[in-house]
């Protein structure tokens, strides 16, 4: 996939705006400055999920799509930043089975520094690299906050999860840590949707092959790659990976 030229980029944005204004929940979210991640309307998710865990929920971009695609599912959103979390509450206020958790999901319980970027959906427990800022302007660090970190295995009682379960992870470089703190929970998960990087964008981050290997060891198979992001040379630097629990 080659990088988009200006006409193609403008066309893609116009197409997304057309989708946003046609869907009433998406249109209402625009009033709060939130554009639903409509690329996930086409992400191949194979079940009629009853529980969705949204790790790195930010302002509800994915939550809006989850609410539209899986209206009967309970939605648990994890977001440590106060501003985005307040917007998330407003954007998803009509969801009848919503729970919002104020915590940064990690491999262990404690406290850590959250590096807040100017475009705060790129904030991370890891520091951005120069490559990240070059590839994604607006992701320079502007603030550092001390936040509580929690393991998913501590936050969620897997006995209470209604199946099928979708675990979505978008945490800017700490995906492997989230999974390491969810080994028990993963036994109840049917699908994992996780944004992974193929180049180092955050200092010390795990890359896609690390995540693939970890999930393979937990009984999951990579079944699809969606929403790739390319650099100016046409190389894929990030993508959403879809894993399903193996039948064998």
C-alpha positions in Angstrom: 0.0 0.0 0.0 1.5 3.3 -1.1 1.2 6.5 0.9 -1.8 8.6 -0.2 -1.3 11.7 -2.3 -3.1 14.9 -1.4 -6.1 14.3 -3.7 -6.5 10.7 -2.4 -6.2 11.9 1.2 -8.8 14.6 0.7 -11.1 12.0 -0.9 -10.6 9.6 2.0 -11.4 12.4 4.5 -14.5 13.4 2.6 -15.7 9.8 2.5 -15.2 9.5 6.2 -17.1 12.7 6.9 -19.9 11.4 4.7 -20.2 8.3 6.9 -20.0 10.3 10.1 -22.8 12.6 9.2 -25.1 9.8 8.0 -25.0 7.9 11.3 -26.8 9.8 14.1 -24.5 8.6 17.0 -21.4 9.5 14.9 -23.0 12.9 14.0 -23.8 13.7 17.6 -20.2 12.8 18.6 -18.9 15.4 16.1 -20.4 18.1 18.3 -18.0 17.0 21.0 -15.1 17.1 18.6 -14.9 13.2 18.3 -14.7 11.4 15.0 -15.7 7.8 15.3 -13.0 5.4 13.9 -15.1 4.4 10.9 -12.3 2.3 9.6 -13.3 -0.2 12.2 -16.7 -0.5 10.5 -15.0 -2.8 8.0 -12.6 -4.6 10.4 -13.4 -8.3 10.2 -14.8 -9.2 13.6 -16.5 -12.5 13.5 -18.8 -12.8 16.5 -21.9 -11.1 17.9 -20.0 -9.9 21.0 -21.6 -9.7 24.4 -18.6 -8.1 26.1 -16.2 -5.6 24.6 -13.1 -4.4 26.5 -11.7 -1.1 25.1 -8.2 -0.6 26.4 -7.0 2.9 25.5 -10.5 4.3 24.8 -9.5 7.9 24.6 -12.6 9.9 23.6 -14.7 7.0 22.5 -13.6 6.8 18.9 -13.8 3.0 18.9 -16.5 2.8 21.5 -18.9 4.6 19.0 -18.2 1.9 16.4 -18.6 -0.9 18.9 -21.9 0.6 20.1 -23.2 0.7 16.5 -21.9 -2.7 15.4 -22.7 -4.7 18.6 -25.6 -2.9 20.3 -26.3 -5.7 22.7 -22.7 -5.9 24.1 -21.5 -4.5 27.5 -18.7 -2.0 26.9 -15.9 -1.5 29.4 -13.6 1.4 28.5 -10.2 2.1 30.1 -8.9 5.6 29.9 -6.4 7.3 32.4 -6.5 10.9 31.0 -9.1 13.1 32.7 -10.0 15.3 29.7 -10.6 12.5 27.2 -12.3 10.4 29.8 -14.9 13.2 30.5 -15.5 13.5 26.7 -15.9 9.7 26.5 -18.6 9.8 29.2 -20.5 12.4 27.2 -20.1 10.8 23.8 -21.2 7.3 25.0 -23.8 8.5 27.6 -26.6 6.8 25.8 -24.9 3.3 26.0 -27.1 1.3 28.4 -24.3 -1.1 29.5 -21.2 1.2 29.8 -18.5 1.1 32.4 -15.6 3.5 32.4 -12.4 2.7 34.3 -9.9 5.4 35.4 -6.6 3.5 35.0 -3.7 2.9 32.7 -3.7 -0.8 31.9 -0.3 -2.4 32.3 1.6 -5.5 33.3 1.6 -4.7 37.0 -0.3 -2.7 39.6 1.3 0.5 40.8 1.9 4.0 39.5 3.7 5.2 36.4 4.4 8.3 34.3 2.0 8.9 31.4 3.7 11.0 28.7 0.9 13.2 27.4 1.3 14.3 23.7 -0.2 17.4 22.1 -2.5 15.1 20.1 -3.5 13.2 23.3 -4.6 10.0 21.6 -0.9 9.3 21.1 -0.1 9.6 24.8 1.8 6.6 26.3 3.5 5.2 29.3 6.6 5.2 27.0 8.3 8.3 25.6 7.8 9.1 21.9 10.9 8.8 19.7 11.9 11.3 17.1 10.6 9.0 14.4 7.1 9.0 16.0 7.0 12.8 15.9 8.3 12.9 12.3 5.8 10.3 11.1 2.9 11.7 13.1 3.1 15.5 13.6 1.5 16.7 16.8 2.7 13.8 18.9 5.4 15.6 20.8 5.2 15.4 24.6 3.7 18.4 26.4 3.0 17.1 29.9 3.8 14.2 32.2 1.3 12.8 34.7 1.5 10.2 37.4 -1.2 7.7 36.9 -2.4 4.5 38.5 -1.6 1.3 36.6 -3.6 -1.9 36.9 -3.6 -5.3 35.4 -6.7 -6.4 33.4 -6.6 -9.6 35.5 -7.2 -7.4 38.6 -9.7 -5.1 37.1 -12.0 -7.7 35.4 -13.5 -10.8 37.0 -13.5 -13.2 34.0 -16.2 -15.2 35.6 -18.6 -12.2 35.0 -17.7 -11.8 31.3 -20.6 -12.7 28.9 -19.3 -14.5 25.8 -18.3 -13.9 23.1 -15.6 -11.4 24.3 -13.7 -8.9 22.2 -10.5 -7.3 23.7 -9.4 -4.1 21.8 -6.0 -2.6 22.7 -4.7 0.7 21.4 -2.1 1.9 23.9 0.8 3.4 21.9 3.6 0.9 22.4 2.6 -1.0 25.6 0.4 -3.6 24.0 2.6 -6.5 25.2 2.4 -5.2 28.8 -1.4 -5.1 28.6 -1.4 -8.7 27.5 1.1 -9.8 30.1 -1.3 -8.4 32.7 -4.2 -10.3 31.2 -3.0 -13.9 31.0 -5.9 -15.2 33.1 -8.5 -13.0 31.3 -7.4 -14.1 27.9 -8.8 -17.6 28.6 -12.2 -16.0 28.2 -11.4 -13.8 25.2 -12.6 -14.9 21.8 -11.1 -12.0 19.6 -8.2 -9.6 20.2 -8.0 -6.5 18.1 -4.7 -4.7 18.8 -2.8 -1.9 17.1 0.8 -2.9 16.6 3.9 -1.2 15.2 6.5 -2.6 12.8 9.1 0.1 13.6 10.0 1.6 17.0 7.9 4.7 17.6 8.0 4.7 21.4 11.2 4.1 23.4 11.4 0.5 24.5 8.2 -0.6 22.8 7.4 -4.2 21.7 6.8 -4.7 18.0 4.2 -6.7 16.1 6.2 -9.9 16.1 6.5 -9.8 19.9 2.7 -9.4 20.2 2.0 -12.2 17.7 4.4 -14.6 19.5 2.8 -13.8 22.9 -0.8 -14.3 21.6 0.2 -17.5 19.8 1.5 -18.8 23.1 -1.9 -18.0 24.6 -3.8 -20.0 22.0 -4.6 -17.3 19.4 -4.0 -17.1 15.7 -3.5 -14.0 13.5 -6.4 -14.0 11.1 -6.4 -10.5 9.6 -4.5 -7.2 9.2 -6.6 -4.0 9.0 -6.1 -0.2 8.7 -2.4 -0.1 7.8 -0.6 3.2 8.1 2.3 3.9 5.8 5.2 6.3 5.8 6.3 8.5 3.0 8.3 5.7 1.5 5.3 3.4 1.4 6.4 1.2 4.3 3.7 0.0 6.7 4.6 1.3 10.2 1.4 0.4 12.0 -1.7 -1.8 11.6 -4.5 -3.3 13.5 -4.0 -7.0 13.9 -7.0 -9.3 14.5 -6.5 -12.5 16.4 -9.0 -15.3 17.0 -8.8 -18.1 19.6 -7.5 -21.2 17.8 -9.9 -24.1 17.5 -7.0 -26.6 18.0 
